[in-house]
Amino acid sequence: MDTVEAELVTEEESYFIQINASPSIRIPISEDNANAVKTAFCAILRRLRKGPIEIALKETKEDLFFHVARAYLDQLNGEIVEVHAAMVEHEFIDEGGAG
């Protein structure tokens, strides 16, 4: 299982979890933007075709949004394990590792 680093990013008044994969993936956590979340989850699913990942939050100042991001990623990592197992079961993974 690969570990992918994520960091808490602030732009103006908005907070995001930025997953430093290739390409990077951004999940908004301070605003309700269903399309951005859907786009991020689709990118995570495409990445999972290459193999399982765990997203680790880079340590930073421990404020409210850091704790929200950590809890979000704890939940997301649990879901990633289940989704990847289902993808393997239904043969939705890339055998050669190419995405």
N, C-alpha and C positions, 0 to 999 in steps of 0.2 A: 504494500500500500504506500503510495506516494503522499508526502505531506506537502501541502501548498500553503504558503504564508498569506495571511490577509492582514489588512491594517484598517484602522478607523480613519476616514478621510473627511475633512470638513471643507465645504465650499459655501461661502456666505453663511446662511443660517441653516444649511442642510448637512446632514450626516449620512455617510455611506460606509458600508463594508466593502472594501476593495480587495478582491481576491486576485493575487498576483500570479495568475496562470497566463498562458499564452493562447488567445488574447486575454487581457485582464477582464474581470467580471465585477460589476458594481451592483450592490443591493442597497436601495435607500432604506434607512431605518428611522428617519425623522419626518417623513411625509408619506402620504398614501398615494402611491403611483403603481397601480396594478400592472400597467404595461411594462414598466421598468423591471418589476419583480419577475414577470413572466419571461422577459428577455433574458434575465440573469439565470433563471432556472433552466431555460432551454440551453444556454451555454454550458451550465453544469452538466446537464444530461449528455450533451455532445462530448464533454471531457470524460465522462464516466465510461464512454464506449472504449476508451483507451485503457481503462483499468481503474480500480478503486482509489479514492483519495480521502484524505483527512485534511480539513481546513483548520489551520492553527492561527490564532489571533496574535499578532505582534504586540508585545507589552508596550504600554504607553501610560499616560496619565489616567489614573483610575477615577473617571467621573461617571455620571449617570449613563452616558451613551456608550462608554466602554463596557459597563456591566450589561447593558442591553445587547450590545454586539456579541459579547461572550455567551450570553444565554441563547441568543439567536443561533450562533454557530454550534453550540452544544446540541441543540435540537436538530439543526440542519445536518450535522455529522451523523446523527442517529438515522435520519431519513436516508442519507446517502448510502449507508451500509445496506439498508433494506432495498432500496431502488437498484443498487448495483447487483445484489443477489437475484432480484427478479429479472434484470437484464441478462444475466448469465443464464438463468433458467430458460428464458425465452429466446436465447441466442441473438441478442441485440448488441453484442460486443464485437469489436474489430479484432479478429484473431491475430492479425499481424501487428497490432498496436498503432496502426496509422489511423488518423482521424479525419 
